[in-house]
């Protein structure tokens, strides 16, 4: 999910059910955030410092190290076991 998508999710105030955002990975709740925790008091805008701290924490919780991967000749991520006929061995 992109940063812009998260910003829009946090800033939507039309429905009462949209006050919380829960991030899950493989069926496990990784974190939950309330719009009020990241909003500025005066304006319905996002406090970027708090938001960036939350994104950093989420990244640390959900980061998975690449396993059995390499960068292909076109810049794509490939499994080490995959071979293209155009790539040298």
C-alpha positions as CSV (number, residue, x, y, z in Angstrom):
1,X,0.0,0.0,0.0
2,X,1.5,3.4,-0.9
3,X,2.0,6.3,1.4
4,X,-0.6,8.3,-0.5
5,X,-3.2,5.5,0.0
6,X,-2.6,5.5,3.7
7,X,-2.9,9.3,3.9
8,X,-6.3,9.1,2.1
9,X,-7.5,6.4,4.4
10,X,-6.5,8.3,7.5
11,X,-8.0,11.6,6.3
12,X,-11.4,10.3,5.3
13,X,-13.9,11.4,8.0
14,X,-17.2,10.8,6.4
15,X,-18.1,7.5,8.0
16,X,-17.7,6.7,11.8
17,X,-16.3,3.2,10.9
18,X,-13.3,4.8,9.2
19,X,-11.8,6.2,12.5
20,X,-9.5,3.2,12.9
21,X,-7.1,1.5,10.5
22,X,-5.9,-2.0,11.2
23,X,-2.9,-3.5,9.4
24,X,-2.8,-7.3,9.2
25,X,-0.2,-9.7,7.9
26,X,-0.9,-13.3,7.4
27,X,-4.1,-13.0,9.5
28,X,-2.2,-11.4,12.5
29,X,-2.9,-7.8,13.5
30,X,0.4,-6.0,13.2
31,X,-0.8,-2.6,14.3
32,X,-3.9,-0.4,14.6
33,X,-4.1,3.3,14.4
34,X,-6.7,5.9,15.2
35,X,-7.1,9.0,13.0
36,X,-7.2,11.1,16.2
37,X,-3.7,9.9,17.2
38,X,-2.2,11.3,14.0
39,X,-4.4,14.4,13.3
40,X,-3.5,18.0,14.1
41,X,-5.7,19.6,16.6
42,X,-6.6,22.7,14.6
43,X,-7.1,21.3,11.1
44,X,-8.2,17.8,9.8
45,X,-4.7,17.2,8.5
46,X,-2.2,14.5,9.2
47,X,0.7,15.2,11.7
48,X,3.5,14.0,9.4
49,X,6.0,13.4,12.3
50,X,3.6,11.0,14.1
51,X,2.7,9.4,10.8
52,X,6.3,8.8,9.8
53,X,7.1,7.3,13.3
54,X,4.1,5.0,12.8
55,X,5.2,3.9,9.3
56,X,8.8,3.2,10.6
57,X,7.4,1.1,13.4
58,X,5.1,-0.8,10.9
59,X,8.1,-1.3,8.6
60,X,10.2,-2.8,11.4
61,X,7.3,-5.2,12.3
62,X,6.5,-6.4,8.8
63,X,9.9,-6.4,7.0
64,X,10.8,-9.8,5.5
65,X,14.3,-10.4,4.3
66,X,14.5,-11.5,0.7
67,X,15.1,-15.3,0.5
68,X,16.4,-17.0,-2.6
69,X,16.3,-13.8,-4.7
70,X,18.4,-11.9,-7.2
71,X,18.1,-9.0,-9.6
72,X,17.6,-10.1,-13.2
73,X,19.1,-8.5,-16.2
74,X,16.1,-6.3,-16.7
75,X,16.1,-5.1,-13.1
76,X,13.2,-7.4,-12.0
77,X,13.4,-9.5,-8.8
78,X,13.7,-13.2,-9.6
79,X,14.1,-16.4,-7.7
80,X,17.7,-17.7,-7.8
81,X,16.4,-21.0,-9.2
82,X,14.7,-19.2,-12.2
83,X,16.8,-18.9,-15.3
84,X,16.0,-17.0,-18.4
85,X,17.5,-18.3,-21.7
86,X,18.7,-14.7,-22.4
87,X,20.7,-14.6,-19.1
88,X,24.2,-16.1,-18.8
89,X,24.6,-18.8,-16.2
